[in-house]
Amino acid sequence: MVKAVVGEETQLKLAEDRLAQCGASSQVGLVIGKLSSKLDRGFVFDLVPTPPNDDGQPACSVTEADKKRAPNKGKSQAEPLSLLFVDTDWVAEHARQVSRLLLGGMKVVGIYIWVNESTFKNSTIALCQTVKGVAEAAPLLEVGLDERLLIHISYSPRRWTCRNCMLPSNISSNSLRPCDFKMGRVLTSLQTFKCTYSFDVRLPICSENASSTRRLVDILRRGISSHAKELKDAKALIDGMLVIIDDQCLSDGSHEIEFLLPLLQDTSMEACSNKEAGVLVFKGSVCSLAYLNSKEPISQALADIKGDIITSLMSRLDIICDEAERELDTISTSGVESYDISTAKPILQHDLQLLRKQCGISFPRRVFVPWLAGTYICDYIQPSETLEVLKDHCVELMSMEAPTDASTILEPETEATTLVVGKSFWDMAVPFSSESTLPKNRNETSLVGDKSSVKSTDFNIIAALLILMLSIVVGLVLLVRAS
């Protein structure tokens, strides 16, 4: 459990000045930072206000209700009771979108509230419900960390307090526990870890009666989740040296991470190998960054990088799914009865057994935007978009100044990962004479209609084993002659 919290003094002082100058009686927003179960401490990097909703209304407001007059006071009028109204769904949606922009070691760890002391005391249940909604919209990857921060900035009197909000099934006033809070230097003590992770995942597409998972989006989600389990146990090299889990990284600066996955380990192929009708080949590269506090062990940096890789893949899939839903809504409202599935993103929602045309989808690529004290956040650019869209995202979601110099934005992923459906389901289920075409680019994702790629892989493995055995025999003969 988090017992102490340290906030970045520079950013929190700026946030306090901004709140004092805005003149609002209340404001709610997100706490960006990190919770470390190994250190029992929390770190706050910045406070991000939740923008007004689609109707232009603020995410929270103070209302007054009538409080029953106590009989022994003898007052003629009821005393006003100030209550805080929070648009929990809107704050949770803000947290969901902001979580996509954060890199490894940076999470939405709670909410802050700017309100006077009496209103805060009268609204603890509503605030706990908001914290719970944010936790569900932006979950932490660390298992067993069922707590979030609730920072109260009071302007009457002016002071900061931090509470740890436990997240049981039933929220009550007992869910809040006070924790020590102080300001200091947090961002400047972070260490940077970089990784370019190339993946090649083969996912089976089962026959009609073998599996209930038939939509492409469901198959991809299941495949990414399965690959996350394999990546979790992967060994790692940092700056070319094999990692010892209990070590601490003492040197400053950035560090390169490379993961070593076991050979010939593809557990996803075992799921329905007996009733397989096709293979989905999911390939590409993810550029990842993670930030580690100097007191945390290296194992935490590896966990943050692995989590960032999987989160990035899921975020790209969610972005495409959101766009697909908007396209479907447009199609339904416009009365269009048919559309070209070969270029439409709603293919993700289609039953693969009904798919009969070749089609392709380009995944958004990741870019890194300068944030605070040399750190970065990320965003995702669709193939049809330019870097200009980053300005709106930065201003609206992160309440930061848009980058004016495009050269400061890092674009390590030069090509977008694509999803190509090479053949229809029926071509997979019933072999035809036509050959499937695999993408030549290693950063492409393709759906292969037959098993030729798997057979080719098996042949290459057998050939490699034969060459290895022959080399061993030749080596033994030369050794005997030399002796």
C-alpha positions in Angstrom: 0.0 0.0 0.0 1.2 3.5 -0.9 2.1 5.3 2.4 3.9 8.4 1.1 3.6 10.5 -2.1 6.2 12.8 -3.6 5.0 15.4 -6.1 7.1 17.3 -8.7 7.4 20.7 -7.1 7.8 22.7 -10.2 4.6 21.4 -11.9 2.5 21.3 -8.8 3.3 24.9 -8.0 2.4 25.9 -11.5 -0.9 24.0 -11.2 -1.6 25.8 -7.9 -1.0 29.2 -9.5 -3.2 28.3 -12.4 -6.1 27.2 -10.2 -5.8 30.4 -8.0 -6.0 32.6 -11.1 -8.9 30.8 -12.9 -11.4 32.0 -10.2 -13.4 28.8 -10.4 -15.0 27.4 -7.2 -14.2 23.9 -8.2 -12.1 21.9 -10.7 -11.4 18.2 -11.2 -8.6 16.6 -13.2 -6.3 13.7 -13.5 -3.1 12.9 -11.5 -0.3 11.7 -13.8 2.4 9.7 -12.0 3.4 6.3 -10.8 2.6 4.0 -7.9 5.4 1.7 -6.7 4.3 -1.3 -4.7 8.0 -2.2 -4.1 8.8 1.1 -2.5 5.3 1.7 -1.0 5.5 5.2 -2.5 3.7 7.2 -5.1 5.2 9.8 -7.5 3.2 12.6 -9.0 4.5 14.2 -12.2 1.7 16.6 -13.2 -2.0 17.5 -12.8 -4.1 17.6 -16.0 -7.5 19.3 -15.8 -10.5 17.6 -17.4 -11.8 19.7 -20.3 -15.5 20.8 -20.6 -17.8 18.2 -22.0 -19.4 18.2 -25.5 -22.0 20.7 -24.2 -19.4 23.1 -22.9 -20.2 22.3 -19.3 -17.4 21.9 -16.7 -16.7 18.4 -15.4 -17.6 19.4 -11.9 -19.6 22.1 -10.1 -20.7 23.1 -6.6 -24.4 22.9 -5.8 -26.3 23.8 -2.7 -28.9 21.7 -0.9 -31.0 22.3 2.2 -29.7 20.9 5.4 -32.2 20.1 8.2 -32.2 22.7 10.9 -31.1 21.3 14.3 -34.0 21.8 16.9 -31.7 23.1 19.6 -30.3 25.9 17.6 -33.5 27.8 17.2 -32.6 29.2 13.8 -35.5 30.4 11.5 -34.0 29.3 8.2 -32.3 26.1 7.0 -28.5 26.2 6.6 -27.2 25.7 3.0 -25.2 22.6 2.4 -22.6 22.7 -0.4 -22.2 19.6 -2.4 -19.9 18.7 -5.3 -21.3 17.3 -8.5 -18.8 15.4 -10.7 -19.5 14.1 -14.2 -17.9 10.8 -13.5 -18.4 9.3 -17.0 -16.7 12.3 -18.6 -13.7 12.2 -16.2 -13.4 8.5 -16.9 -13.5 9.1 -20.6 -10.8 11.7 -20.3 -8.7 9.2 -18.3 -9.2 6.5 -21.0 -7.9 8.8 -23.8 -5.0 10.2 -21.7 -3.8 6.7 -20.8 -3.2 6.1 -24.5 -0.7 9.0 -24.6 1.4 7.9 -21.6 4.5 5.7 -21.8 5.9 3.1 -19.6 6.2 4.2 -16.0 3.6 6.9 -16.4 0.0 6.2 -15.6 -3.2 7.9 -14.5 -3.0 7.2 -10.8 -6.0 9.2 -9.5 -7.8 12.5 -9.6 -7.3 15.9 -8.0 -10.1 18.2 -6.8 -9.9 22.0 -6.3 -12.6 22.9 -3.8 -13.0 24.3 -0.3 -12.7 22.2 2.8 -16.4 21.9 3.8 -17.6 21.0 0.3 -14.9 18.3 0.1 -16.0 16.7 3.3 -19.6 16.6 2.1 -18.7 15.0 -1.2 -16.2 12.2 -0.4 -18.6 9.4 -1.6 -19.0 11.1 -5.0 -15.3 11.6 -5.3 -14.6 8.0 -4.5 -17.0 6.9 -7.2 -15.1 9.2 -9.6 -11.8 7.6 -8.6 -13.3 4.1 -9.2 -14.6 5.1 -12.6 -11.1 6.5 -13.6 -9.5 3.2 -12.3 -11.8 1.1 -14.5 -11.2 3.3 -17.6 -7.4 3.5 -17.1 -6.4 0.3 -15.3 -2.9 -0.3 -14.0 -1.0 -3.3 -15.3 0.5 -4.2 -12.0 -1.5 -7.0 -10.4 -2.8 -6.4 -6.9 -2.4 -2.6 -6.9 -6.0 -1.8 -6.2 -5.5 1.8 -5.0 -5.5 5.3 -6.5 -4.7 8.8 -5.2 -7.2 11.5 -4.4 -5.4 14.9 -4.0 -7.4 17.7 -2.5 -6.2 21.3 -3.1 -8.1 23.5 -0.7 -8.3 27.3 -1.2 -10.1 28.0 2.0 -7.7 27.5 3.8 -4.9 27.0 1.2 -3.3 23.6 1.6 -2.6 20.3 -0.1 -3.7 16.9 1.2 -3.4 13.4 -0.3 -5.5 10.4 0.4 -5.1 6.8 -0.7 -8.4 5.5 -2.1 -8.8 1.8 -1.8 -11.0 0.2 -4.5 -13.2 -2.5 -3.0 -16.5 -3.5 -4.6 -18.5 -1.1 -2.3 -17.2 2.5 -2.0 -17.7 4.1 1.4 -16.1 6.8 3.5 -13.7 4.2 4.9 -12.2 3.8 1.5 -10.1 6.9 2.0 -6.8 6.7 4.0 -4.5 9.6 4.6 -0.9 9.3 3.3 2.1 11.6 3.7 2.5 14.2 0.9 5.4 16.4 0.1 6.9 18.1 -2.9 10.4 17.6 -4.3 12.3 16.7 -7.4 10.8 13.8 -9.3 11.1 14.2 -13.0 14.8 15.1 -13.0 15.7 11.8 -11.2 14.0 9.6 -13.8 16.1 7.2 -15.9 15.1 6.5 -19.5 14.8 3.0 -21.1 14.3 2.5 -24.8 13.3 -0.6 -26.8 12.5 -1.4 -30.4 10.6 -4.6 -30.2 9.9 -6.6 -33.4 7.2 -9.3 -33.1 5.9 -12.0 -35.4 2.8 -13.7 -34.0 0.8 -16.4 -35.8 -2.8 -16.8 -34.7 -5.0 -19.7 -35.8 -8.4 -19.1 -37.4 -10.5 -22.1 -36.4 -13.2 -23.8 -38.5 -16.9 -22.9 -38.0 -17.6 -25.3 -35.2 -14.2 -25.1 -33.4 -14.3 -21.7 -31.9 -16.9 -19.0 -31.0 -14.3 -16.3 -31.8 -15.0 -15.3 -35.4 -14.5 -11.6 -35.6 -11.1 -10.3 -36.6 -10.9 -7.8 -33.7 -11.6 -10.6 -31.2 -8.9 -12.8 -32.7 -6.4 -9.9 -32.6 -7.2 -9.1 -29.0 -6.9 -12.7 -27.9 -3.6 -12.9 -29.8 -2.1 -9.8 -28.2 -3.1 -11.0 -24.7 -1.6 -14.4 -25.4 1.6 -12.8 -26.6 1.7 -10.6 -23.5 2.0 -13.8 -21.4 5.0 -14.9 -23.5 6.7 -11.5 -23.3 6.3 -11.4 -19.5 8.7 -14.3 -19.1 11.2 -13.1 -21.7 14.9 -12.5 -20.7 16.4 -9.1 -21.4 19.6 -7.4 -22.2 20.3 -3.8 -21.1 23.1 -2.1 -23.0 24.2 -5.5 -24.2 24.4 -7.1 -20.7 22.2 -9.8 -19.4 19.9 -8.5 -16.7 20.0 -9.7 -13.1 16.6 -9.0 -11.8 17.6 -7.6 -8.4 20.1 -5.2 -9.8 19.6 -1.4 -9.7 20.6 0.8 -12.6 23.1 3.3 -11.1 24.2 5.1 -14.3 22.3 8.1 -15.5 21.2 8.7 -19.1 19.2 6.4 -21.4 19.5 2.6 -21.7 18.7 0.3 -24.5 16.7 -2.9 -23.8 16.5 -6.0 -26.0 14.3 -8.9 -25.2 15.1 -12.6 -25.8 12.1 -14.8 -26.5 12.4 -18.6 -26.4 12.8 -20.2 -29.8 9.9 -22.2 -31.3 7.5 -21.0 -28.6 4.1 -20.2 -30.0 1.4 -21.2 -27.6 -1.3 -19.5 -29.5 -0.9 -22.0 -32.3 -1.8 -24.9 -30.0 -5.3 -23.5 -29.3 -7.1 -25.1 -32.2 -4.4 -26.8 -34.3 -6.6 -29.8 -35.0 -9.4 -27.8 -36.5 -7.5 -24.9 -38.0 -8.8 -23.3 -41.1 -6.2 -20.6 -41.6 -3.4 -18.6 -40.0 -3.3 -14.9 -39.1 0.3 -13.6 -39.2 0.7 -10.5 -37.1 4.0 -8.8 -37.6 5.6 -5.4 -36.9 7.8 -3.3 -34.7 6.9 -1.2 -31.6 9.1 1.6 -30.4 8.8 1.9 -26.6 10.0 4.2 -23.8 9.8 3.8 -20.1 10.8 5.9 -17.1 12.2 4.5 -13.9 12.8 6.2 -10.5 16.4 5.8 -9.4 15.4 3.9 -6.3 13.4 1.2 -8.2 15.0 -2.1 -9.3 15.7 -2.9 -12.9 12.9 -5.5 -12.9 10.4 -2.6 -12.7 11.9 -1.0 -15.8 11.5 -4.3 -17.7 7.9 -4.7 -16.5 7.1 -1.1 -17.6 8.6 -1.6 -21.0 6.7 -4.9 -21.5 3.5 -3.3 -20.4 4.1 -0.3 -22.7 4.5 -2.6 -25.7 1.3 -4.5 -25.1 -0.6 -1.3 -24.2 0.6 0.3 -27.5 -0.7 -2.6 -29.6 -4.0 -2.5 -27.8 -4.3 1.2 -28.1 -3.7 1.1 -31.9 -6.4 -1.6 -32.2 -8.8 0.5 -30.0 -8.2 3.5 -32.2 -9.1 1.6 -35.4 -12.1 0.0 -33.7 -13.4 3.5 -32.6 -13.0 4.7 -36.2 -14.8 1.6 -37.5 -17.7 2.2 -35.2 -17.9 5.8 -36.4 -17.9 4.5 -40.0 -20.7 2.0 -39.2 -22.7 4.8 -37.6 -22.3 7.0 -40.7 -23.3 4.1 -42.9 -26.4 3.3 -40.9 -27.5 7.0 -40.6 -26.9 7.8 -44.3 -28.9 4.8 -45.4 -26.1 3.2 -47.5 -27.0 -0.4 -48.0 -23.6 -1.6 -49.2 -20.1 -0.4 -49.2 -16.7 -1.5 -50.4 -15.4 -3.8 -47.7 -11.9 -3.9 -49.4 -11.2 -0.4 -48.1 -13.5 -0.1 -45.1 -12.3 -0.4 -41.5 -15.5 -2.1 -40.3 -13.9 -5.3 -41.5 -12.7 -5.6 -37.9 -16.3 -6.2 -36.8 -17.1 -8.7 -39.5 -17.4 -12.4 -39.2 -14.4 -13.9 -41.0 -16.6 -16.7 -42.4 -18.6 -14.1 -44.3 -15.6 -12.3 -45.7 -15.0 -13.0 -49.4 -12.9 -10.0 -50.6 -9.3 -9.1 -50.2 -8.9 -6.0 -48.0 -6.3 -4.1 -46.0 -6.1 -1.8 -43.0 -3.2 0.4 -42.0 -2.5 0.7 -38.3 -1.6 4.1 -36.8 2.1 4.7 -36.2 3.5 5.9 -32.9 5.2 9.3 -32.5 6.8 10.8 -29.4 6.0 14.4 -28.3 8.2 16.4 -25.8 6.5 16.8 -22.4 8.2 17.7 -19.1 11.9 17.9 -18.1 13.1 15.9 -21.1 10.4 13.3 -20.9 8.0 12.4 -23.7 4.4 11.3 -24.2 3.2 9.5 -27.3 0.4 9.8 -29.8 -0.8 7.9 -32.8 -0.9 9.2 -36.4 -3.2 7.6 -39.0 -1.7 7.2 -42.5 -4.0 10.0 -43.8 -3.1 12.4 -40.9 -0.2 14.8 -40.4 1.6 16.0 -37.3 -0.9 18.9 -37.1 -3.4 16.7 -35.4 -1.0 16.5 -32.4 -1.6 20.1 -31.5 -5.3 19.5 -30.8 -4.6 16.4 -28.8 -1.9 18.0 -26.7 -4.0 21.1 -25.9 -7.3 19.4 -25.3 -6.2 16.2 -23.5 -3.0 17.1 -21.7 -3.6 20.9 -21.3 -0.1 21.6 -22.6 1.3 23.9 -25.2 1.4 22.4 -28.6 4.9 21.7 -30.0 5.8 24.6 -32.4 8.9 22.9 -33.8 8.1 19.7 -35.7 11.8 18.6 -35.4 11.3 18.0 -31.7 8.7 15.3 -32.4 10.3 11.9 -32.7 9.1 9.5 -35.4 10.9 6.3 -34.9 8.2 4.2 -36.6 8.7 5.4 -40.2 6.2 2.9 -41.7 2.7 2.0 -40.4 1.9 -1.6 -39.5 -0.8 -2.9 -41.8 -3.4 -5.6 -41.7 -3.9 -7.4 -45.0 -6.6 -10.1 -45.5 -5.1 -12.0 -48.4 -7.9 -14.4 -49.0 -11.5 -15.0 -47.9 -12.5 -17.5 -45.2 -13.7 -19.9 -47.9 -10.3 -19.9 -49.6 -8.8 -20.9 -46.3 -11.4 -23.6 -45.5 -11.4 -25.0 -49.0 -8.0 -24.9 -50.8 -7.9 -23.4 -54.3 -5.2 -23.3 -56.8 -4.6 -19.6 -56.3 -1.6 -18.7 -54.2 -1.7 -16.2 -51.3 0.6 -13.3 -51.5 2.5 -12.4 -48.3 3.6 -8.8 -47.7 7.3 -8.2 -48.4 7.6 -5.5 -45.8 8.5 -6.9 -42.3 6.4 -4.2 -40.7 3.2 -5.5 -42.3 0.4 -7.6 -40.8 -1.2 -10.2 -43.0 -3.9 -12.8 -43.0 -2.7 -15.8 -44.9 -5.3 -18.0 -46.5 -3.5 -21.3 -46.6 -0.8 -23.1 -44.6 2.0 -22.6 -47.0 3.9 -20.3 -44.7 3.7 -22.8 -41.8 5.0 -25.6 -44.1 7.8 -23.4 -45.3 8.7 -22.6 -41.7 8.8 -26.3 -40.8 11.0 -27.1 -43.8 13.4 -24.3 -42.9 13.6 -25.6 -39.3 14.3 -29.2 -40.5 16.9 -28.0 -42.9 18.6 -26.0 -40.2 18.7 -29.0 -37.8 20.2 -31.2 -40.5 22.9 -28.6 -41.2 23.6 -28.3 -37.5 24.0 -32.1 -37.1 26.3 -32.3 -40.1 28.4 -29.5 -38.7 28.7 -31.4 -35.4 29.8 -34.6 -37.2 32.4 -32.8 -39.3 33.7 -31.1 -36.1 34.1 -34.5 -34.3 35.9 -36.0 -37.3 38.3 -33.1 -37.4 38.9 -33.3 -33.7 39.7 -37.0 -33.8 42.2 -36.5 -36.6 43.8 -33.6 -34.8 44.3 -35.7 -31.6 
